[in-house]
Amino acid sequence: MAWIVTFIILYSLSYTWHGVILNDLSRVSYSKSVFLFLIAAVYFCVSFVLTLLAKVLPFDYKLHIKGLLVGASMGMFIYLIAFVFGISFYANPTLAHILLDLGWQVFEGAIGGLIAGGLLSFFGMIAKDMKKSKVSS
């Protein structure tokens, strides 16, 4: 459940940033529906990896903090991959544009990680309470 909610939040943030605030979608040179589907597929995988890493990495932090750190790191990593391969809405981005996009990706990843970790923690508490109430009955 945390994976799916994280996906919805990340996809919504991405669409809001690129489609509403920056209007980058007007620069897409092929079908917007294909683009949005591909972005959805990417965010579906990113959300899965983010949720998995927030759960299994052996940091001594609470899940929401661990998710935030993993998400911010993943946001930076994903941006760097896109940057190295020249995936951008702009042909010649300025340094200010690069820093703004990098900052957004780190922010977006951190929010996704916070959501994933927070939900994993929440669902873990519910499962623990349900197990506890079964044992006591």
PyMOL commands that set and color helices and strands:
alter all, ss='L'
color gray80, all
select helices_A, chain A and resi 2-21+24-27+32-56+63-84+95-136
alter helices_A, ss='H'
color red, helices_A
deselect
rebuild
show_as cartoon
